[in-house]
């Protein structure tokens, strides 16, 4: 089993070296776009496949692309994700974009760009149900086409960023009520200074003069149960340094996402979620190719469908071993706490009993003194006679 596990991880590392990954959707702990401060369990390797699509009807003719008035313009993206827990506080995530519609004359991208992420998390705040962490990510331009319509901006350079992670969890001991709130705040550098966004034509101001930078944020609430998962989140982007006007998708945005997951087996889960753009569909770009009149810079909605599978560990017991140990520790802690309370109650009762005994003894002594005093009075009275 150890040999098989080592071989699988070895293949995974080779794949990470040869390919890359795209952080288009979160494959680790948390919500589709809001990462949790929790990390994947040590030794756990998950694989995820996700298809995202959006469509809008066109109202014009574009002969070079074979698009006629009334045609449906589709934006489809296929993503894979692999996440491995290195230890209690570190996880690595690889997400290659396997298919991307570009709406360029040379066709779609198979595969497209890739992102690699390292999460450092699961750091608990003392005496509080709060966890913190951070995520370091990088984008590798493994695809050929960039500055793609309807997608987050990219100029085909090596990009990098860091994101702070925060998670709050309220859960009853029986886990019948389990609520998790996640928040992310991040910085992203597109490293695109000197890049020509329109190398296919002599376009004025198509070269990026200053590296574009953005601020990314997300906030979500998660309601996991034994079989089903529910989530609601807001995520967005605000430009610090905006790319040139010839860049596609150079506007700020805010999306809402509603997600649902179904776990019929501990090893795999099915999920579906929908994005809804909350910001206006403004388009400030110029000289885009192709140009779709009346189309927004970002889709008004997007649907994601996918499945996640747990590859490692192979044993169901090993998979839940830590959970079982934690549950035992919780039970032991609860029993110890109850025992401590019982000991304290017993000690209080003993102190009360001792106090009562002292008071009883004191009263008996007082009674004896009183009786002796009365006897002396009677004796003196008799002597006086």
SEKOL-448031 format. One record per residue (C-alpha): x, y, z; residue in three letters; residue number from 0. Coordinates in Angstrom, 2 decimals. Layout:
# residues N
<r east="X" north="Y" up="Z" aa="ALA" i="NUM"/>
...
END
This chain:
# residues 385
<r east="0.00" north="0.00" up="0.00" aa="UNK" i="0"/>
<r east="2.86" north="2.40" up="0.86" aa="UNK" i="1"/>
<r east="4.55" north="1.63" up="-2.47" aa="UNK" i="2"/>
<r east="1.30" north="2.32" up="-4.37" aa="UNK" i="3"/>
<r east="0.73" north="5.53" up="-2.44" aa="UNK" i="4"/>
<r east="4.30" north="6.72" up="-3.09" aa="UNK" i="5"/>
<r east="4.00" north="5.86" up="-6.80" aa="UNK" i="6"/>
<r east="0.74" north="7.80" up="-7.09" aa="UNK" i="7"/>
<r east="2.24" north="10.86" up="-5.41" aa="UNK" i="8"/>
<r east="5.31" north="10.55" up="-7.66" aa="UNK" i="9"/>
<r east="3.09" north="10.58" up="-10.77" aa="UNK" i="10"/>
<r east="1.27" north="13.54" up="-9.33" aa="UNK" i="11"/>
<r east="4.51" north="15.49" up="-8.90" aa="UNK" i="12"/>
<r east="5.54" north="14.67" up="-12.47" aa="UNK" i="13"/>
<r east="2.17" north="15.90" up="-13.73" aa="UNK" i="14"/>
<r east="2.60" north="19.11" up="-11.72" aa="UNK" i="15"/>
<r east="5.99" north="19.65" up="-13.30" aa="UNK" i="16"/>
<r east="4.84" north="19.03" up="-16.86" aa="UNK" i="17"/>
<r east="1.53" north="20.79" up="-16.76" aa="UNK" i="18"/>
<r east="0.34" north="23.47" up="-14.39" aa="UNK" i="19"/>
<r east="-2.98" north="24.53" up="-12.93" aa="UNK" i="20"/>
<r east="-5.64" north="27.21" up="-13.13" aa="UNK" i="21"/>
<r east="-7.24" north="28.57" up="-9.99" aa="UNK" i="22"/>
<r east="-10.54" north="29.16" up="-11.72" aa="UNK" i="23"/>
<r east="-12.44" north="27.22" up="-9.07" aa="UNK" i="24"/>
<r east="-11.44" north="26.14" up="-5.59" aa="UNK" i="25"/>
<r east="-10.71" north="22.42" up="-5.38" aa="UNK" i="26"/>
<r east="-9.76" north="22.43" up="-1.70" aa="UNK" i="27"/>
<r east="-11.65" north="23.16" up="1.50" aa="UNK" i="28"/>
<r east="-14.29" north="25.87" up="1.37" aa="UNK" i="29"/>
<r east="-16.66" north="27.18" up="-1.29" aa="UNK" i="30"/>
<r east="-16.27" north="27.32" up="-5.09" aa="UNK" i="31"/>
<r east="-14.59" north="30.76" up="-4.98" aa="UNK" i="32"/>
<r east="-13.95" north="31.34" up="-1.25" aa="UNK" i="33"/>
<r east="-11.17" north="29.25" up="0.25" aa="UNK" i="34"/>
<r east="-11.33" north="28.01" up="3.83" aa="UNK" i="35"/>
<r east="-8.46" north="28.47" up="6.25" aa="UNK" i="36"/>
<r east="-8.65" north="24.69" up="6.77" aa="UNK" i="37"/>
<r east="-6.22" north="22.52" up="4.81" aa="UNK" i="38"/>
<r east="-6.68" north="19.14" up="3.13" aa="UNK" i="39"/>
<r east="-5.89" north="16.28" up="5.52" aa="UNK" i="40"/>
<r east="-2.30" north="14.98" up="5.37" aa="UNK" i="41"/>
<r east="-1.91" north="12.21" up="2.80" aa="UNK" i="42"/>
<r east="-5.25" north="12.95" up="1.13" aa="UNK" i="43"/>
<r east="-5.20" north="13.43" up="-2.66" aa="UNK" i="44"/>
<r east="-8.35" north="14.62" up="-4.42" aa="UNK" i="45"/>
<r east="-9.14" north="15.00" up="-8.12" aa="UNK" i="46"/>
<r east="-11.84" north="17.34" up="-9.41" aa="UNK" i="47"/>
<r east="-13.39" north="17.90" up="-12.82" aa="UNK" i="48"/>
<r east="-15.48" north="21.00" up="-13.56" aa="UNK" i="49"/>
<r east="-17.31" north="22.30" up="-16.64" aa="UNK" i="50"/>
<r east="-18.44" north="25.92" up="-16.73" aa="UNK" i="51"/>
<r east="-20.63" north="27.50" up="-19.41" aa="UNK" i="52"/>
<r east="-22.44" north="30.71" up="-20.35" aa="UNK" i="53"/>
<r east="-24.29" north="31.71" up="-23.50" aa="UNK" i="54"/>
<r east="-25.82" north="34.77" up="-25.10" aa="UNK" i="55"/>
<r east="-27.51" north="35.28" up="-28.46" aa="UNK" i="56"/>
<r east="-25.69" north="37.51" up="-30.94" aa="UNK" i="57"/>
<r east="-27.41" north="40.16" up="-33.06" aa="UNK" i="58"/>
<r east="-24.89" north="40.66" up="-35.86" aa="UNK" i="59"/>
<r east="-22.81" north="38.83" up="-38.49" aa="UNK" i="60"/>
<r east="-19.12" north="37.98" up="-38.09" aa="UNK" i="61"/>
<r east="-18.07" north="36.23" up="-41.31" aa="UNK" i="62"/>
<r east="-14.50" north="35.23" up="-40.36" aa="UNK" i="63"/>
<r east="-15.84" north="33.27" up="-37.38" aa="UNK" i="64"/>
<r east="-18.87" north="31.97" up="-39.25" aa="UNK" i="65"/>
<r east="-21.26" north="33.72" up="-36.87" aa="UNK" i="66"/>
<r east="-24.55" north="34.96" up="-38.26" aa="UNK" i="67"/>
<r east="-27.24" north="37.14" up="-36.75" aa="UNK" i="68"/>
<r east="-29.22" north="35.13" up="-34.21" aa="UNK" i="69"/>
<r east="-26.35" north="32.74" up="-33.40" aa="UNK" i="70"/>
<r east="-25.74" north="31.70" up="-29.82" aa="UNK" i="71"/>
<r east="-22.33" north="32.71" up="-28.48" aa="UNK" i="72"/>
<r east="-21.10" north="30.15" up="-25.97" aa="UNK" i="73"/>
<r east="-18.24" north="30.46" up="-23.49" aa="UNK" i="74"/>
<r east="-17.22" north="27.02" up="-22.23" aa="UNK" i="75"/>
<r east="-14.35" north="26.14" up="-19.93" aa="UNK" i="76"/>
<r east="-13.18" north="22.72" up="-18.72" aa="UNK" i="77"/>
<r east="-11.05" north="22.52" up="-15.57" aa="UNK" i="78"/>
<r east="-9.30" north="19.79" up="-13.59" aa="UNK" i="79"/>
<r east="-7.98" north="20.15" up="-10.06" aa="UNK" i="80"/>
<r east="-5.64" north="18.06" up="-7.92" aa="UNK" i="81"/>
<r east="-5.14" north="18.85" up="-4.24" aa="UNK" i="82"/>
<r east="-2.75" north="17.06" up="-1.88" aa="UNK" i="83"/>
<r east="-2.38" north="17.52" up="1.88" aa="UNK" i="84"/>
<r east="1.32" north="17.58" up="2.73" aa="UNK" i="85"/>
<r east="0.89" north="17.92" up="6.50" aa="UNK" i="86"/>
<r east="-1.52" north="19.44" up="9.02" aa="UNK" i="87"/>
<r east="-0.76" north="22.98" up="7.83" aa="UNK" i="88"/>
<r east="0.33" north="22.76" up="4.17" aa="UNK" i="89"/>
<r east="-1.55" north="21.70" up="1.04" aa="UNK" i="90"/>
<r east="-0.66" north="22.03" up="-2.64" aa="UNK" i="91"/>
<r east="-3.22" north="22.51" up="-5.39" aa="UNK" i="92"/>
<r east="-2.88" north="22.11" up="-9.14" aa="UNK" i="93"/>
<r east="-5.69" north="23.20" up="-11.51" aa="UNK" i="94"/>
<r east="-5.08" north="22.98" up="-15.28" aa="UNK" i="95"/>
<r east="-7.62" north="24.57" up="-17.62" aa="UNK" i="96"/>
<r east="-8.08" north="21.75" up="-20.11" aa="UNK" i="97"/>
<r east="-10.41" north="23.59" up="-22.51" aa="UNK" i="98"/>
<r east="-11.12" north="27.28" up="-23.07" aa="UNK" i="99"/>
<r east="-13.26" north="29.05" up="-25.67" aa="UNK" i="100"/>
<r east="-11.31" north="32.08" up="-26.95" aa="UNK" i="101"/>
<r east="-13.54" north="33.32" up="-29.82" aa="UNK" i="102"/>
<r east="-10.44" north="33.95" up="-31.89" aa="UNK" i="103"/>
<r east="-10.03" north="32.83" up="-35.50" aa="UNK" i="104"/>
<r east="-7.38" north="30.25" up="-34.54" aa="UNK" i="105"/>
<r east="-9.92" north="28.41" up="-32.38" aa="UNK" i="106"/>
<r east="-10.14" north="27.21" up="-28.78" aa="UNK" i="107"/>
<r east="-7.28" north="26.46" up="-26.40" aa="UNK" i="108"/>
<r east="-6.60" north="22.82" up="-25.44" aa="UNK" i="109"/>
<r east="-5.10" north="23.11" up="-22.83" aa="UNK" i="110"/>
<r east="-4.96" north="26.72" up="-21.64" aa="UNK" i="111"/>
<r east="-3.11" north="28.39" up="-18.73" aa="UNK" i="112"/>
<r east="-2.29" north="26.83" up="-15.38" aa="UNK" i="113"/>
<r east="-2.10" north="27.89" up="-11.72" aa="UNK" i="114"/>
<r east="-0.16" north="26.41" up="-8.82" aa="UNK" i="115"/>
<r east="-1.20" north="27.18" up="-5.24" aa="UNK" i="116"/>
<r east="0.33" north="26.45" up="-1.86" aa="UNK" i="117"/>
<r east="-1.98" north="26.85" up="1.12" aa="UNK" i="118"/>
<r east="-0.59" north="27.40" up="4.61" aa="UNK" i="119"/>
<r east="-3.45" north="27.16" up="7.05" aa="UNK" i="120"/>
<r east="-5.35" north="25.38" up="9.81" aa="UNK" i="121"/>
<r east="-3.84" north="27.71" up="12.41" aa="UNK" i="122"/>
<r east="-6.41" north="27.93" up="15.22" aa="UNK" i="123"/>
<r east="-6.87" north="31.04" up="17.32" aa="UNK" i="124"/>
<r east="-6.64" north="30.08" up="20.99" aa="UNK" i="125"/>
<r east="-9.96" north="29.79" up="22.85" aa="UNK" i="126"/>
<r east="-11.98" north="30.71" up="19.74" aa="UNK" i="127"/>
<r east="-13.57" north="28.71" up="16.87" aa="UNK" i="128"/>
<r east="-11.48" north="30.70" up="14.38" aa="UNK" i="129"/>
<r east="-8.79" north="29.53" up="11.96" aa="UNK" i="130"/>
<r east="-6.44" north="31.62" up="9.81" aa="UNK" i="131"/>
<r east="-3.97" north="31.01" up="7.00" aa="UNK" i="132"/>
<r east="-2.71" north="32.27" up="3.66" aa="UNK" i="133"/>
<r east="-2.45" north="31.04" up="0.08" aa="UNK" i="134"/>
<r east="0.39" north="31.73" up="-2.37" aa="UNK" i="135"/>
<r east="-0.56" north="31.31" up="-6.03" aa="UNK" i="136"/>
<r east="1.06" north="31.62" up="-9.44" aa="UNK" i="137"/>
<r east="-0.25" north="31.49" up="-13.00" aa="UNK" i="138"/>
<r east="1.81" north="29.86" up="-15.74" aa="UNK" i="139"/>
<r east="1.09" north="30.92" up="-19.37" aa="UNK" i="140"/>
<r east="1.01" north="27.37" up="-20.73" aa="UNK" i="141"/>
<r east="-1.60" north="28.40" up="-23.33" aa="UNK" i="142"/>
<r east="-0.93" north="30.30" up="-26.54" aa="UNK" i="143"/>
<r east="-3.81" north="32.83" up="-26.62" aa="UNK" i="144"/>
<r east="-4.38" north="35.52" up="-24.02" aa="UNK" i="145"/>
<r east="-6.39" north="38.70" up="-23.49" aa="UNK" i="146"/>
<r east="-9.46" north="36.47" up="-23.93" aa="UNK" i="147"/>
<r east="-12.99" north="37.86" up="-23.98" aa="UNK" i="148"/>
<r east="-15.37" north="37.18" up="-21.05" aa="UNK" i="149"/>
<r east="-12.58" north="35.78" up="-18.82" aa="UNK" i="150"/>
<r east="-10.46" north="37.35" up="-16.10" aa="UNK" i="151"/>
<r east="-7.70" north="39.47" up="-17.63" aa="UNK" i="152"/>
<r east="-4.39" north="37.85" up="-18.52" aa="UNK" i="153"/>
<r east="-1.60" north="39.05" up="-20.82" aa="UNK" i="154"/>
<r east="0.29" north="35.77" up="-21.12" aa="UNK" i="155"/>
<r east="2.89" north="36.46" up="-18.42" aa="UNK" i="156"/>
<r east="3.86" north="34.60" up="-15.28" aa="UNK" i="157"/>
<r east="1.49" north="35.99" up="-12.62" aa="UNK" i="158"/>
<r east="1.56" north="35.69" up="-8.85" aa="UNK" i="159"/>
<r east="-0.33" north="36.71" up="-5.74" aa="UNK" i="160"/>
<r east="-1.08" north="36.04" up="-2.09" aa="UNK" i="161"/>
<r east="-4.42" north="35.68" up="-0.29" aa="UNK" i="162"/>
<r east="-5.23" north="35.86" up="3.41" aa="UNK" i="163"/>
<r east="-7.67" north="33.23" up="4.69" aa="UNK" i="164"/>
<r east="-10.11" north="33.40" up="7.61" aa="UNK" i="165"/>
<r east="-12.63" north="30.79" up="8.78" aa="UNK" i="166"/>
<r east="-15.15" north="30.73" up="11.63" aa="UNK" i="167"/>
<r east="-17.00" north="27.54" up="12.57" aa="UNK" i="168"/>
<r east="-19.98" north="26.98" up="14.80" aa="UNK" i="169"/>
<r east="-20.81" north="23.30" up="15.33" aa="UNK" i="170"/>
<r east="-22.73" north="21.37" up="17.96" aa="UNK" i="171"/>
<r east="-21.07" north="18.17" up="19.32" aa="UNK" i="172"/>
<r east="-23.43" north="15.97" up="17.28" aa="UNK" i="173"/>
<r east="-22.71" north="18.09" up="14.13" aa="UNK" i="174"/>
<r east="-26.42" north="18.45" up="13.45" aa="UNK" i="175"/>
<r east="-25.71" north="22.17" up="13.23" aa="UNK" i="176"/>
<r east="-22.51" north="23.06" up="11.38" aa="UNK" i="177"/>
<r east="-22.05" north="26.58" up="10.03" aa="UNK" i="178"/>
<r east="-18.80" north="27.86" up="8.55" aa="UNK" i="179"/>
<r east="-18.02" north="31.40" up="7.49" aa="UNK" i="180"/>
<r east="-15.02" north="32.05" up="5.23" aa="UNK" i="181"/>
<r east="-13.39" north="35.31" up="4.14" aa="UNK" i="182"/>
<r east="-10.53" north="35.93" up="1.69" aa="UNK" i="183"/>
<r east="-8.56" north="39.08" up="0.92" aa="UNK" i="184"/>
<r east="-5.86" north="38.92" up="-1.73" aa="UNK" i="185"/>
<r east="-3.43" north="40.79" up="-3.96" aa="UNK" i="186"/>
<r east="-2.62" north="39.77" up="-7.55" aa="UNK" i="187"/>
<r east="0.21" north="41.01" up="-9.80" aa="UNK" i="188"/>
<r east="-0.21" north="40.33" up="-13.55" aa="UNK" i="189"/>
<r east="3.47" north="41.02" up="-14.27" aa="UNK" i="190"/>
<r east="2.47" north="42.29" up="-17.73" aa="UNK" i="191"/>
<r east="4.69" north="45.36" up="-18.16" aa="UNK" i="192"/>
<r east="6.00" north="45.44" up="-21.74" aa="UNK" i="193"/>
<r east="3.43" north="42.94" up="-23.02" aa="UNK" i="194"/>
<r east="1.69" north="43.71" up="-26.33" aa="UNK" i="195"/>
<r east="-2.01" north="42.90" up="-25.92" aa="UNK" i="196"/>
<r east="-2.68" north="43.14" up="-29.68" aa="UNK" i="197"/>
<r east="0.33" north="41.58" up="-31.43" aa="UNK" i="198"/>
<r east="-1.97" north="40.74" up="-34.38" aa="UNK" i="199"/>
<r east="-2.23" north="44.38" up="-35.45" aa="UNK" i="200"/>
<r east="-0.67" north="47.84" up="-35.22" aa="UNK" i="201"/>
<r east="-2.91" north="49.18" up="-32.44" aa="UNK" i="202"/>
<r east="-2.12" north="52.37" up="-30.55" aa="UNK" i="203"/>
<r east="-1.32" north="51.98" up="-26.84" aa="UNK" i="204"/>
<r east="-1.50" north="48.17" up="-26.99" aa="UNK" i="205"/>
<r east="1.70" north="47.71" up="-24.97" aa="UNK" i="206"/>
<r east="1.33" north="47.60" up="-21.19" aa="UNK" i="207"/>
<r east="3.48" north="50.30" up="-19.59" aa="UNK" i="208"/>
<r east="2.98" north="49.50" up="-15.90" aa="UNK" i="209"/>
<r east="2.29" north="46.07" up="-14.41" aa="UNK" i="210"/>
<r east="-1.43" north="45.62" up="-13.79" aa="UNK" i="211"/>
<r east="-2.45" north="44.79" up="-10.20" aa="UNK" i="212"/>
<r east="-5.73" north="43.92" up="-8.57" aa="UNK" i="213"/>
<r east="-7.34" north="43.39" up="-5.19" aa="UNK" i="214"/>
<r east="-9.43" north="40.21" up="-4.86" aa="UNK" i="215"/>
<r east="-11.93" north="39.46" up="-2.11" aa="UNK" i="216"/>
<r east="-14.54" north="36.87" up="-1.17" aa="UNK" i="217"/>
<r east="-16.98" north="36.19" up="1.66" aa="UNK" i="218"/>
<r east="-19.14" north="33.10" up="2.01" aa="UNK" i="219"/>
<r east="-21.13" north="30.90" up="4.36" aa="UNK" i="220"/>
<r east="-21.13" north="27.10" up="4.15" aa="UNK" i="221"/>
<r east="-23.72" north="24.64" up="5.51" aa="UNK" i="222"/>
<r east="-22.31" north="21.09" up="5.24" aa="UNK" i="223"/>
<r east="-24.28" north="18.02" up="6.32" aa="UNK" i="224"/>
<r east="-23.50" north="14.32" up="6.15" aa="UNK" i="225"/>
<r east="-24.88" north="13.96" up="2.62" aa="UNK" i="226"/>
<r east="-25.55" north="17.47" up="1.29" aa="UNK" i="227"/>
<r east="-23.61" north="20.74" up="1.15" aa="UNK" i="228"/>
<r east="-25.06" north="24.22" up="0.70" aa="UNK" i="229"/>
<r east="-23.19" north="27.47" up="0.14" aa="UNK" i="230"/>
<r east="-23.69" north="31.15" up="-0.55" aa="UNK" i="231"/>
<r east="-20.87" north="33.58" up="-1.32" aa="UNK" i="232"/>
<r east="-19.90" north="36.94" up="-2.76" aa="UNK" i="233"/>
<r east="-16.60" north="37.39" up="-4.58" aa="UNK" i="234"/>
<r east="-15.11" north="40.18" up="-6.61" aa="UNK" i="235"/>
<r east="-12.17" north="42.06" up="-8.07" aa="UNK" i="236"/>
<r east="-11.13" north="45.71" up="-7.82" aa="UNK" i="237"/>
<r east="-8.28" north="47.10" up="-9.90" aa="UNK" i="238"/>
<r east="-5.33" north="48.82" up="-8.22" aa="UNK" i="239"/>
<r east="-3.59" north="49.47" up="-11.54" aa="UNK" i="240"/>
<r east="-5.93" north="48.91" up="-14.48" aa="UNK" i="241"/>
<r east="-4.62" north="47.43" up="-17.77" aa="UNK" i="242"/>
<r east="-4.77" north="49.47" up="-21.02" aa="UNK" i="243"/>
<r east="-8.02" north="50.11" up="-22.90" aa="UNK" i="244"/>
<r east="-7.26" north="47.37" up="-25.44" aa="UNK" i="245"/>
<r east="-7.43" north="44.79" up="-22.63" aa="UNK" i="246"/>
<r east="-10.49" north="42.59" up="-22.41" aa="UNK" i="247"/>
<r east="-12.18" north="42.40" up="-18.98" aa="UNK" i="248"/>
<r east="-10.60" north="45.50" up="-17.41" aa="UNK" i="249"/>
<r east="-13.59" north="46.42" up="-15.25" aa="UNK" i="250"/>
<r east="-14.24" north="45.77" up="-11.56" aa="UNK" i="251"/>
<r east="-16.78" north="43.04" up="-10.84" aa="UNK" i="252"/>
<r east="-18.83" north="41.47" up="-8.06" aa="UNK" i="253"/>
<r east="-20.49" north="38.06" up="-8.34" aa="UNK" i="254"/>
<r east="-22.81" north="36.06" up="-6.11" aa="UNK" i="255"/>
<r east="-22.52" north="32.28" up="-6.13" aa="UNK" i="256"/>
<r east="-25.06" north="29.72" up="-4.90" aa="UNK" i="257"/>
<r east="-23.71" north="26.17" up="-4.56" aa="UNK" i="258"/>
<r east="-25.02" north="22.69" up="-3.85" aa="UNK" i="259"/>
<r east="-23.13" north="19.44" up="-3.25" aa="UNK" i="260"/>
<r east="-24.20" north="15.81" up="-2.94" aa="UNK" i="261"/>
<r east="-22.00" north="13.17" up="-1.23" aa="UNK" i="262"/>
<r east="-23.47" north="9.70" up="-1.78" aa="UNK" i="263"/>
<r east="-20.14" north="8.11" up="-0.77" aa="UNK" i="264"/>
<r east="-17.15" north="9.25" up="1.35" aa="UNK" i="265"/>
<r east="-14.93" north="9.06" up="-1.74" aa="UNK" i="266"/>
<r east="-16.80" north="11.26" up="-4.18" aa="UNK" i="267"/>
<r east="-19.26" north="14.11" up="-4.39" aa="UNK" i="268"/>
<r east="-21.21" north="15.79" up="-7.18" aa="UNK" i="269"/>
<r east="-21.63" north="19.54" up="-7.18" aa="UNK" i="270"/>
<r east="-23.38" north="22.33" up="-9.06" aa="UNK" i="271"/>
<r east="-23.22" north="26.06" up="-8.57" aa="UNK" i="272"/>
<r east="-24.27" north="29.24" up="-10.34" aa="UNK" i="273"/>
<r east="-22.63" north="32.67" up="-10.60" aa="UNK" i="274"/>
<r east="-24.73" north="35.80" up="-10.92" aa="UNK" i="275"/>
<r east="-23.04" north="39.12" up="-11.74" aa="UNK" i="276"/>
<r east="-24.17" north="41.92" up="-9.41" aa="UNK" i="277"/>
<r east="-22.22" north="44.76" up="-11.02" aa="UNK" i="278"/>
<r east="-23.37" north="46.47" up="-14.26" aa="UNK" i="279"/>
<r east="-22.27" north="44.90" up="-17.55" aa="UNK" i="280"/>
<r east="-20.09" north="47.87" up="-18.50" aa="UNK" i="281"/>
<r east="-17.61" north="47.52" up="-21.37" aa="UNK" i="282"/>
<r east="-14.76" north="50.06" up="-21.40" aa="UNK" i="283"/>
<r east="-12.40" north="48.16" up="-23.70" aa="UNK" i="284"/>
<r east="-11.64" north="49.36" up="-27.25" aa="UNK" i="285"/>
<r east="-10.47" north="47.65" up="-30.45" aa="UNK" i="286"/>
<r east="-11.47" north="44.16" up="-29.26" aa="UNK" i="287"/>
<r east="-11.30" north="41.30" up="-31.76" aa="UNK" i="288"/>
<r east="-13.88" north="39.98" up="-32.23" aa="UNK" i="289"/>
<r east="-16.23" north="42.75" up="-31.15" aa="UNK" i="290"/>
<r east="-19.65" north="41.66" up="-29.90" aa="UNK" i="291"/>
<r east="-21.89" north="44.76" up="-29.76" aa="UNK" i="292"/>
<r east="-24.07" north="44.87" up="-26.67" aa="UNK" i="293"/>
<r east="-22.16" north="42.08" up="-24.88" aa="UNK" i="294"/>
<r east="-20.91" north="42.67" up="-21.32" aa="UNK" i="295"/>
<r east="-17.26" north="42.45" up="-20.31" aa="UNK" i="296"/>
<r east="-18.11" north="39.61" up="-17.92" aa="UNK" i="297"/>
<r east="-20.95" north="37.07" up="-18.26" aa="UNK" i="298"/>
<r east="-24.19" north="37.92" up="-16.48" aa="UNK" i="299"/>
<r east="-24.41" north="34.33" up="-15.23" aa="UNK" i="300"/>
<r east="-22.33" north="31.13" up="-15.27" aa="UNK" i="301"/>
<r east="-23.16" north="27.52" up="-14.46" aa="UNK" i="302"/>
<r east="-20.61" north="25.07" up="-13.01" aa="UNK" i="303"/>
<r east="-21.10" north="21.29" up="-12.93" aa="UNK" i="304"/>
<r east="-18.56" north="18.79" up="-11.65" aa="UNK" i="305"/>
<r east="-17.42" north="15.84" up="-9.58" aa="UNK" i="306"/>
<r east="-14.69" north="15.42" up="-6.97" aa="UNK" i="307"/>
<r east="-13.03" north="12.08" up="-6.15" aa="UNK" i="308"/>
<r east="-10.77" north="11.11" up="-3.25" aa="UNK" i="309"/>
<r east="-7.82" north="9.14" up="-4.68" aa="UNK" i="310"/>
<r east="-5.78" north="8.75" up="-1.49" aa="UNK" i="311"/>
<r east="-5.85" north="7.21" up="1.05" aa="UNK" i="312"/>
<r east="-7.06" north="3.87" up="-0.25" aa="UNK" i="313"/>
<r east="-8.34" north="2.64" up="3.11" aa="UNK" i="314"/>
<r east="-11.68" north="3.94" up="4.40" aa="UNK" i="315"/>
<r east="-10.40" north="3.51" up="7.97" aa="UNK" i="316"/>
<r east="-7.24" north="5.52" up="7.29" aa="UNK" i="317"/>
<r east="-9.42" north="8.14" up="5.59" aa="UNK" i="318"/>
<r east="-11.41" north="8.59" up="8.80" aa="UNK" i="319"/>
<r east="-8.71" north="7.61" up="11.30" aa="UNK" i="320"/>
<r east="-7.99" north="11.18" up="12.38" aa="UNK" i="321"/>
<r east="-11.70" north="11.99" up="12.56" aa="UNK" i="322"/>
<r east="-12.21" north="8.92" up="14.76" aa="UNK" i="323"/>
<r east="-9.29" north="9.92" up="16.97" aa="UNK" i="324"/>
<r east="-10.62" north="13.48" up="17.23" aa="UNK" i="325"/>
<r east="-14.06" north="12.14" up="18.15" aa="UNK" i="326"/>
<r east="-12.53" north="9.91" up="20.83" aa="UNK" i="327"/>
<r east="-10.52" north="12.85" up="22.15" aa="UNK" i="328"/>
<r east="-13.67" north="14.98" up="22.23" aa="UNK" i="329"/>
<r east="-15.55" north="12.26" up="24.12" aa="UNK" i="330"/>
<r east="-12.62" north="11.85" up="26.54" aa="UNK" i="331"/>
<r east="-12.49" north="15.59" up="27.02" aa="UNK" i="332"/>
<r east="-16.24" north="15.73" up="27.64" aa="UNK" i="333"/>
<r east="-16.03" north="12.87" up="30.15" aa="UNK" i="334"/>
<r east="-13.05" north="14.53" up="31.85" aa="UNK" i="335"/>
<r east="-14.94" north="17.82" up="31.98" aa="UNK" i="336"/>
<r east="-18.00" north="16.12" up="33.49" aa="UNK" i="337"/>
<r east="-15.76" north="14.29" up="35.96" aa="UNK" i="338"/>
<r east="-14.12" north="17.57" up="36.96" aa="UNK" i="339"/>
<r east="-17.54" north="19.16" up="37.43" aa="UNK" i="340"/>
<r east="-18.69" north="16.19" up="39.52" aa="UNK" i="341"/>
<r east="-15.53" north="16.40" up="41.65" aa="UNK" i="342"/>
<r east="-16.11" north="20.12" up="42.16" aa="UNK" i="343"/>
<r east="-19.74" north="19.47" up="43.10" aa="UNK" i="344"/>
<r east="-18.63" north="16.76" up="45.56" aa="UNK" i="345"/>
<r east="-16.00" north="19.05" up="47.05" aa="UNK" i="346"/>
<r east="-18.58" north="21.81" up="47.45" aa="UNK" i="347"/>
<r east="-20.92" north="19.32" up="49.15" aa="UNK" i="348"/>
<r east="-18.13" north="18.18" up="51.47" aa="UNK" i="349"/>
<r east="-17.31" north="21.81" up="52.33" aa="UNK" i="350"/>
<r east="-20.99" north="22.51" up="52.99" aa="UNK" i="351"/>
<r east="-21.22" north="19.37" up="55.13" aa="UNK" i="352"/>
<r east="-18.11" north="20.35" up="57.08" aa="UNK" i="353"/>
<r east="-19.54" north="23.81" up="57.54" aa="UNK" i="354"/>
<r east="-22.81" north="22.34" up="58.82" aa="UNK" i="355"/>
<r east="-20.89" north="20.02" up="61.17" aa="UNK" i="356"/>
<r east="-18.97" north="22.98" up="62.57" aa="UNK" i="357"/>
<r east="-22.15" north="24.97" up="63.03" aa="UNK" i="358"/>
<r east="-23.83" north="21.98" up="64.70" aa="UNK" i="359"/>
<r east="-20.87" north="21.48" up="67.01" aa="UNK" i="360"/>
<r east="-20.81" north="25.17" up="67.81" aa="UNK" i="361"/>
<r east="-24.51" north="25.17" up="68.62" aa="UNK" i="362"/>
<r east="-24.12" north="22.05" up="70.78" aa="UNK" i="363"/>
<r east="-21.30" north="23.74" up="72.70" aa="UNK" i="364"/>
<r east="-23.43" north="26.83" up="73.11" aa="UNK" i="365"/>
<r east="-26.33" north="24.66" up="74.29" aa="UNK" i="366"/>
<r east="-24.11" north="22.87" up="76.79" aa="UNK" i="367"/>
<r east="-22.83" north="26.19" up="78.10" aa="UNK" i="368"/>
<r east="-26.38" north="27.45" up="78.36" aa="UNK" i="369"/>
<r east="-27.47" north="24.34" up="80.27" aa="UNK" i="370"/>
<r east="-24.48" north="24.59" up="82.60" aa="UNK" i="371"/>
<r east="-25.22" north="28.23" up="83.20" aa="UNK" i="372"/>
<r east="-28.85" north="27.42" up="83.98" aa="UNK" i="373"/>
<r east="-27.75" north="24.65" up="86.32" aa="UNK" i="374"/>
<r east="-25.41" north="27.03" up="88.15" aa="UNK" i="375"/>
<r east="-28.21" north="29.54" up="88.55" aa="UNK" i="376"/>
<r east="-30.52" north="26.91" up="89.97" aa="UNK" i="377"/>
<r east="-27.81" north="25.66" up="92.32" aa="UNK" i="378"/>
<r east="-27.03" north="29.15" up="93.55" aa="UNK" i="379"/>
<r east="-30.72" north="29.82" up="94.06" aa="UNK" i="380"/>
<r east="-31.04" north="26.70" up="96.24" aa="UNK" i="381"/>
<r east="-27.95" north="27.62" up="98.23" aa="UNK" i="382"/>
<r east="-29.41" north="31.06" up="98.91" aa="UNK" i="383"/>
<r east="-32.43" north="29.51" up="100.54" aa="UNK" i="384"/>
END
